[in-house]
């Protein structure tokens, strides 16, 4: 079974969506990308998040967007 990329738990960051097994909010990645920073720059700042998690999140987001448009 595929490991979840995102976790929402009221005990962790008040239920804010975070990368699984971390306390790094998904919104932080989005803020970095919106500011023009690269995935590598994000990963440097948040070493508890893996490249696989970031790519997995972006792929899931893309799939949901494509499905909602279809």
N, C-alpha and C positions, 0 to 999 in steps of 0.2 A: 504494500500500500504506500502511496506517495505521502511524504511528510508535508504537513501544512506549512505554508510560507508565512502566513499571517496568524497572529493570535490575539484574541480579545478576551481579557480576564479582568473582572472588577478588582481583583487583588493586585494587578500589575498596571501601574500608570492609570488607575481609575477606569480601566476598561478601554482606554485608547488603543486602537489597532497598532500593534507592534510587530516587528519581525519575530517569528517564533523563537523561543529560547533566549530572547534578549529583552532589553527595556528600551529599544530604539524605535520610536514611532515611525510608521510608514510615512507620515506627513513630512518628516525630516528629509527623507529621500526626495519627495516631490518638491520640497522647498529648494534643495540643492539643484535639482534638474531645472526648475523654473528660473533659478538665478544664473543658469548657464554653466554650472559646474558639471564635471564629468562624474561618471560612476566611480572611477578610480579615486577622485578627490573625496567623494562620499565615503568610500571604503577606508581611506586613510584616516578619516576622522572617526570612524565607527568600526574598529577592527573586530567587534563581536558579530558583525553581520558579514555573511559570506557573499561572494559574487554570485553563487548559485541562487541564494535567496533573492537577491536583487533581480536577476534575470527571470527567476520564477515568478516574482510579483509582477514584473512588467508583462510577461507572457499571459498571466491570468487576467490582468487588466485589459490587455489587447483583446483576448478572447471574449471577455464580457462585453466590450464595446462593439465588437463585430457581431456578436449574437444579438445585441439589442437593436442594431440597425437592420438586421436581416428580417 
